[in-house]
């Protein structure tokens, strides 16, 4: 089983860069993006199962200094252009 989650992060304004660097050091955090809008950072988390995901988010990400708040979105399915093109070439719909 493979679990992917998108963690939306509000950071203290003077901690965004430091927090981003700390996030990428957490095992399970695949990518971190600095973004504009309601959130400051977006972390893509990929783990083997839900228990590991809970540990990464609750025990890793949420305990970092500089976190003002988080919202976690768990992905059910992933869609990409390559996967869609492969499905159509096989005659699947």
MMTF fields as JSON, N, C-alpha, C and O atoms, coordinates in Angstrom:
{
  "mmtfVersion": "1.0.0",
  "mmtfProducer": "UNKNOWN",
  "numBonds": 371,
  "numAtoms": 372,
  "numGroups": 93,
  "numChains": 1,
  "numModels": 1,
  "chainsPerModel": [1],
  "groupsPerChain": [93],
  "chainIdList": ["A"],
  "bondAtomList": [4, 2, 8, 6, 12, 10, 16, 14, 20, 18, 24, 22, 28, 26, 32, 30, 36, 34, 40, 38, 44, 42, 48, 46, 52, 50, 56, 54, 60, 58, 64, 62, 68, 66, 72, 70, 76, 74, 80, 78, 84, 82, 88, 86, 92, 90, 96, 94, 100, 98, 104, 102, 108, 106, 112, 110, 116, 114, 120, 118, 124, 122, 128, 126, 132, 130, 136, 134, 140, 138, 144, 142, 148, 146, 152, 150, 156, 154, 160, 158, 164, 162, 168, 166, 172, 170, 176, 174, 180, 178, 184, 182, 188, 186, 192, 190, 196, 194, 200, 198, 204, 202, 208, 206, 212, 210, 216, 214, 220, 218, 224, 222, 228, 226, 232, 230, 236, 234, 240, 238, 244, 242, 248, 246, 252, 250, 256, 254, 260, 258, 264, 262, 268, 266, 272, 270, 276, 274, 280, 278, 284, 282, 288, 286, 292, 290, 296, 294, 300, 298, 304, 302, 308, 306, 312, 310, 316, 314, 320, 318, 324, 322, 328, 326, 332, 330, 336, 334, 340, 338, 344, 342, 348, 346, 352, 350, 356, 354, 360, 358, 364, 362, 368, 366],
  "bondOrderList": [1, 1, 1, 1, 1, 1, 1, 1, 1, 1, 1, 1, 1, 1, 1, 1, 1, 1, 1, 1, 1, 1, 1, 1, 1, 1, 1, 1, 1, 1, 1, 1, 1, 1, 1, 1, 1, 1, 1, 1, 1, 1, 1, 1, 1, 1, 1, 1, 1, 1, 1, 1, 1, 1, 1, 1, 1, 1, 1, 1, 1, 1, 1, 1, 1, 1, 1, 1, 1, 1, 1, 1, 1, 1, 1, 1, 1, 1, 1, 1, 1, 1, 1, 1, 1, 1, 1, 1, 1, 1, 1, 1],
  "groupList": [{"groupName": "UNK", "atomNameList": ["N", "CA", "C", "O"], "elementList": ["N", "C", "C", "O"], "formalChargeList": [0, 0, 0, 0], "bondAtomList": [1, 0, 2, 1, 3, 2], "bondOrderList": [1, 1, 2], "singleLetterCode": "X", "chemCompType": "L-PEPTIDE LINKING"}],
  "groupTypeList": [0, 0, 0, 0, 0, 0, 0, 0, 0, 0, 0, 0, 0, 0, 0, 0, 0, 0, 0, 0, 0, 0, 0, 0, 0, 0, 0, 0, 0, 0, 0, 0, 0, 0, 0, 0, 0, 0, 0, 0, 0, 0, 0, 0, 0, 0, 0, 0, 0, 0, 0, 0, 0, 0, 0, 0, 0, 0, 0, 0, 0, 0, 0, 0, 0, 0, 0, 0, 0, 0, 0, 0, 0, 0, 0, 0, 0, 0, 0, 0, 0, 0, 0, 0, 0, 0, 0, 0, 0, 0, 0, 0, 0],
  "groupIdList": [1, 2, 3, 4, 5, 6, 7, 8, 9, 10, 11, 12, 13, 14, 15, 16, 17, 18, 19, 20, 21, 22, 23, 24, 25, 26, 27, 28, 29, 30, 31, 32, 33, 34, 35, 36, 37, 38, 39, 40, 41, 42, 43, 44, 45, 46, 47, 48, 49, 50, 51, 52, 53, 54, 55, 56, 57, 58, 59, 60, 61, 62, 63, 64, 65, 66, 67, 68, 69, 70, 71, 72, 73, 74, 75, 76, 77, 78, 79, 80, 81, 82, 83, 84, 85, 86, 87, 88, 89, 90, 91, 92, 93],
  "secStructList": [7, 7, 3, 3, 3, 3, 3, 3, 3, 3, 3, 7, 4, 4, 4, 2, 2, 2, 2, 2, 2, 2, 2, 6, 6, 1, 6, 6, 3, 3, 3, 3, 3, 3, 7, 1, 1, 1, 7, 1, 3, 3, 3, 3, 3, 3, 3, 1, 1, 2, 2, 2, 2, 2, 0, 0, 0, 0, 0, 0, 0, 6, 6, 1, 6, 6, 3, 3, 3, 3, 3, 3, 3, 3, 7, 1, 7, 7, 7, 7, 2, 2, 2, 2, 2, 2, 2, 2, 2, 6, 6, 7, 7],
  "xCoordList": [0.849, 0.0, 0.896, 1.965, 0.459, 1.199, 0.229, -0.851, 0.603, -0.269, 0.415, 1.584, -0.335, 0.171, -0.744, -1.967, -0.134, -0.907, -0.286, 0.919, -1.138, -0.709, -0.956, -2.086, 0.093, -0.033, 0.12, 1.173, -0.951, -0.961, -0.519, -1.066, 0.466, 1.102, 1.085, 1.494, 0.601, 0.73, 1.943, 2.048, 2.849, 4.086, 4.154, 3.541, 4.901, 5.201, 6.004, 6.903, 5.692, 6.237, 7.752, 8.304, 8.437, 9.897, 10.528, 11.749, 9.697, 10.189, 10.007, 10.345, 9.487, 9.119, 10.319, 10.227, 11.413, 12.578, 13.18, 13.507, 13.323, 13.883, 12.988, 13.471, 11.691, 10.729, 10.761, 10.714, 10.84, 10.903, 12.118, 12.018, 13.249, 14.463, 14.339, 14.847, 13.672, 13.461, 12.49, 12.664, 11.481, 10.489, 11.111, 10.789, 11.991, 12.571, 13.487, 13.842, 13.87, 14.709, 13.896, 14.471, 12.579, 11.722, 11.53, 11.138, 11.812, 11.612, 10.131, 9.294, 9.808, 8.416, 7.973, 7.014, 8.655, 8.339, 9.109, 10.339, 8.369, 8.987, 9.375, 10.439, 8.515, 8.744, 8.105, 7.14, 8.662, 8.095, 8.08, 9.079, 6.951, 6.791, 6.453, 5.619, 7.085, 6.696, 5.61, 5.794, 4.478, 3.336, 2.748, 3.014, 1.95, 1.208, -0.234, -0.729, -0.895, -2.289, -2.494, -1.783, -3.464, -3.805, -2.731, -2.633, -1.933, -0.888, 0.467, 0.571, 1.494, 2.855, 3.661, 4.481, 3.422, 4.161, 3.201, 2.157, 3.574, 2.846, 3.865, 4.871, 3.604, 4.484, 3.765, 2.607, 4.466, 3.945, 4.567, 5.788, 3.704, 4.168, 3.791, 2.649, 4.764, 4.513, 5.025, 6.201, 4.114, 4.472, 3.917, 3.153, 4.315, 3.889, 2.47, 1.796, 2.015, 0.672, 0.169, 0.896, -1.082, -1.708, -1.053, -0.964, -0.596, 0.067, 1.345, 1.632, 2.104, 3.342, 3.01, 3.708, 1.953, 1.518, 1.172, 1.579, 0.425, 0.051, 1.293, 1.341, 2.281, 3.516, 4.265, 4.755, 4.357, 5.065, 4.379, 5.041, 3.057, 2.326, 2.259, 2.607, 1.82, 1.605, 2.898, 3.074, 3.79, 5.013, 6.168, 7.126, 6.085, 7.166, 6.817, 7.351, 5.935, 5.618, 5.009, 5.504, 3.968, 3.224, 4.013, 3.648, 5.088, 5.886, 7.062, 7.797, 7.236, 8.351, 8.105, 6.975, 9.144, 8.985, 8.685, 9.264, 7.797, 7.444, 6.135, 5.651, 5.546, 4.25, 3.137, 3.025, 2.324, 1.174, -0.104, -1.067, -0.126, -1.291, -1.084, -0.283, -1.806, -1.72, -3.097, -4.023, -3.21, -4.386, -3.865, -3.079, -4.299, -3.796, -4.878, -5.998, -4.525, -5.41, -4.832, -3.692, -5.597, -5.127, -5.607, -6.791, -4.678, -5.007, -5.609, -5.075, -6.723, -7.339, -6.786, -6.497, -6.638, -6.128, -5.222, -5.374, -4.271, -3.406, -3.68, -3.795, -3.781, -3.988, -2.824, -2.394, -2.332, -1.285, -1.512, -2.161, -0.981, -1.136, -0.613, -1.253, 0.542, 1.132, 0.242, 0.092, -0.357, -1.243, -2.496, -2.954, -3.049, -4.244, -3.935, -4.732, -2.8, -2.43, -2.218, -2.604, -1.615, -1.402, -2.735, -2.918, -3.667, -4.977, -5.713, -6.314, -5.668, -6.356, -5.697, -6.389, -4.368, -3.686, -3.982, -3.87, -4.366, -4.716, -6.191, -6.645, -6.947, -8.363, -9.231, -10.412, -8.661, -9.442, -10.14, -9.686, -11.238, -11.92, -12.276, -12.855],
  "yCoordList": [-1.176, 0.0, 1.242, 1.249, 2.252, 3.509, 4.635, 4.7, 5.528, 6.627, 7.947, 8.153, 8.84, 10.177, 11.191, 11.058, 12.205, 13.282, 14.613, 14.721, 15.615, 16.991, 17.725, 17.768, 18.3, 19.014, 20.503, 20.963, 21.246, 22.694, 23.311, 22.994, 24.187, 24.673, 26.194, 26.885, 26.696, 28.119, 28.231, 27.529, 29.12, 29.282, 30.676, 31.614, 30.802, 32.125, 32.844, 32.254, 34.1, 34.804, 34.821, 34.806, 34.851, 34.891, 33.501, 33.373, 32.455, 31.085, 30.265, 29.082, 30.86, 30.092, 29.334, 28.124, 29.996, 29.333, 28.278, 27.176, 28.618, 27.674, 26.454, 25.324, 26.683, 25.601, 24.711, 23.487, 25.299, 24.516, 23.594, 22.431, 24.1, 23.278, 22.153, 21.054, 22.421, 21.387, 20.314, 19.13, 20.727, 19.783, 18.759, 17.574, 19.188, 18.249, 17.226, 16.223, 17.468, 16.514, 15.403, 14.421, 15.536, 14.526, 13.359, 13.548, 12.154, 10.952, 10.808, 10.759, 10.741, 10.656, 11.912, 11.876, 13.029, 14.268, 14.234, 14.285, 14.147, 14.009, 15.354, 15.483, 16.359, 17.68, 18.736, 18.469, 19.941, 21.086, 22.264, 22.546, 22.948, 24.101, 25.335, 25.274, 26.437, 27.732, 28.257, 28.278, 28.682, 29.076, 30.405, 30.867, 31.001, 32.219, 31.825, 30.832, 32.583, 32.307, 32.172, 32.798, 31.359, 31.185, 30.427, 30.546, 29.653, 28.854, 29.342, 29.994, 29.022, 29.445, 28.345, 28.608, 27.112, 25.963, 24.813, 24.682, 23.985, 22.759, 21.632, 21.687, 20.608, 19.443, 18.245, 17.974, 17.533, 16.29, 15.166, 15.038, 14.359, 13.27, 11.948, 11.75, 11.048, 9.708, 8.687, 8.684, 7.819, 6.805, 5.452, 5.339, 4.434, 3.073, 2.765, 1.907, 3.463, 3.184, 4.361, 5.326, 4.267, 5.362, 5.597, 6.738, 4.527, 4.706, 5.518, 6.394, 5.228, 5.975, 7.418, 8.338, 7.628, 8.977, 9.773, 10.926, 9.159, 9.83, 10.221, 11.304, 9.357, 9.665, 10.825, 11.713, 10.824, 11.897, 13.233, 14.228, 13.262, 14.524, 14.957, 16.093, 14.075, 14.45, 14.574, 15.527, 13.623, 13.614, 14.34, 14.731, 14.522, 15.193, 16.615, 17.562, 16.768, 18.092, 19.024, 20.135, 18.601, 19.51, 19.947, 20.925, 19.237, 19.59, 20.516, 20.921, 20.846, 21.728, 23.149, 23.634, 23.822, 25.224, 26.066, 25.844, 27.015, 27.882, 27.512, 28.25, 26.374, 25.953, 26.718, 26.664, 27.424, 28.127, 27.314, 27.514, 26.397, 25.558, 24.69, 25.017, 23.58, 22.681, 22.164, 22.167, 21.725, 21.008, 19.9, 20.152, 18.668, 17.519, 16.96, 16.686, 16.798, 16.209, 14.861, 14.792, 13.791, 12.461, 12.176, 12.316, 11.776, 11.512, 10.116, 9.144, 10.025, 8.732, 8.134, 6.939, 8.983, 8.56, 9.642, 10.821, 9.219, 10.179, 10.094, 9.004, 11.226, 11.298, 12.073, 13.094, 11.57, 12.296, 12.099, 11.141, 13.001, 12.918, 11.589, 10.964, 11.157, 9.899, 8.707, 7.836, 8.647, 7.538, 7.547, 6.493, 8.725, 8.819, 8.416, 7.714, 8.839, 8.476, 6.977, 6.387, 6.341, 4.902, 4.167, 3.198, 4.614, 3.961, 4.05, 3.07, 5.227, 5.363, 4.52, 3.975, 4.397, 3.608, 2.132, 1.368, 1.704, 0.309, 0.06, -1.082, 1.112, 0.968, 1.024, 0.681, 1.451, 1.574, 2.911, 3.873, 2.976, 4.272, 4.543, 5.586],
  "zCoordList": [0.0, 0.0, 0.0, 0.61, -0.669, -0.759, -0.454, -1.041, 0.462, 0.864, 0.54, 0.866, -0.11, -0.41, 0.251, 0.224, 0.844, 1.455, 1.071, 0.841, 1.008, 0.766, 2.078, 2.564, 2.651, 3.912, 3.631, 3.189, 3.897, 3.727, 5.05, 6.106, 4.984, 6.208, 6.283, 5.351, 7.416, 7.74, 8.658, 9.663, 8.293, 9.058, 9.657, 9.147, 10.739, 11.259, 10.181, 9.582, 9.932, 8.759, 8.681, 7.581, 9.803, 9.761, 9.767, 9.851, 9.676, 9.767, 8.489, 8.474, 7.425, 6.234, 5.655, 5.449, 5.395, 4.787, 5.707, 5.267, 6.975, 7.945, 8.074, 8.135, 8.114, 8.223, 6.988, 7.111, 5.81, 4.574, 4.583, 4.192, 5.021, 5.069, 6.102, 5.882, 7.218, 8.232, 7.725, 8.012, 6.98, 6.455, 5.517, 5.603, 4.628, 3.657, 4.317, 3.698, 5.558, 6.287, 6.944, 7.414, 6.987, 7.614, 6.649, 5.498, 7.135, 6.33, 5.998, 6.899, 4.723, 4.276, 3.559, 2.788, 3.8, 3.082, 1.768, 1.753, 0.665, -0.653, -1.251, -1.856, -1.083, -1.67, -0.783, -0.067, -0.844, -0.138, -1.1, -1.762, -1.174, -2.058, -1.237, -0.334, -1.541, -0.995, -1.918, -3.135, -1.359, -2.182, -1.713, -0.603, -2.582, -2.249, -1.952, -2.484, -1.121, -0.805, 0.685, 1.471, 1.083, 2.495, 3.272, 4.493, 2.555, 3.192, 2.707, 1.668, 3.461, 3.132, 2.466, 1.586, 2.89, 2.379, 2.092, 2.731, 1.123, 0.834, 0.849, 0.141, 1.657, 1.722, 1.119, 1.438, 0.246, -0.312, 0.516, 0.597, 1.124, 1.989, 1.337, 0.922, 1.251, 0.705, 1.714, 2.078, 2.159, 3.145, 2.732, 1.773, 3.473, 3.159, 3.639, 3.07, 4.683, 5.207, 6.038, 6.275, 6.476, 7.227, 8.587, 9.041, 9.238, 10.532, 10.38, 11.197, 9.341, 9.096, 8.733, 9.161, 7.949, 7.588, 8.845, 8.987, 9.749, 10.995, 11.794, 12.378, 11.819, 12.547, 11.897, 12.594, 10.57, 9.872, 10.115, 10.408, 9.995, 10.145, 11.616, 11.941, 12.493, 13.895, 14.692, 15.451, 14.522, 15.32, 14.655, 15.322, 13.351, 12.635, 12.264, 12.842, 11.315, 10.759, 11.81, 12.001, 12.48, 13.376, 14.604, 15.256, 14.924, 16.1, 15.778, 16.677, 14.513, 14.15, 14.637, 14.578, 15.116, 15.487, 14.25, 13.187, 14.388, 13.264, 12.598, 11.74, 12.976, 12.424, 13.134, 14.358, 12.371, 12.938, 12.763, 13.503, 11.792, 11.551, 10.33, 9.454, 10.271, 9.122, 8.749, 9.559, 7.52, 7.043, 6.15, 5.237, 6.407, 5.665, 4.749, 5.181, 3.49, 2.488, 2.088, 1.628, 2.257, 1.873, 0.458, 0.15, -0.395, -1.797, -1.937, -1.403, -2.657, -2.952, -4.234, -4.3, -5.26, -6.57, -7.11, -6.792, -7.936, -8.621, -10.113, -10.673, -10.737, -12.18, -12.776, -12.241, -13.882, -14.603, -16.088, -16.508, -16.867, -18.315, -18.848, -19.693, -18.359, -18.818, -18.537, -19.395, -17.342, -17.0, -17.872, -18.312, -18.122, -18.969, -20.396, -21.018, -20.935, -22.303, -22.421, -23.429, -21.417, -21.427, -21.408, -22.146, -20.574, -20.489, -21.828, -22.269, -22.482, -23.774, -24.848, -25.708, -24.819, -25.854, -25.681, -26.64, -24.457, -24.209, -24.488, -24.426, -24.793, -25.063, -23.826, -23.879, -22.715, -21.491, -21.458, -22.078, -20.739, -20.599, -19.178, -18.875]
}
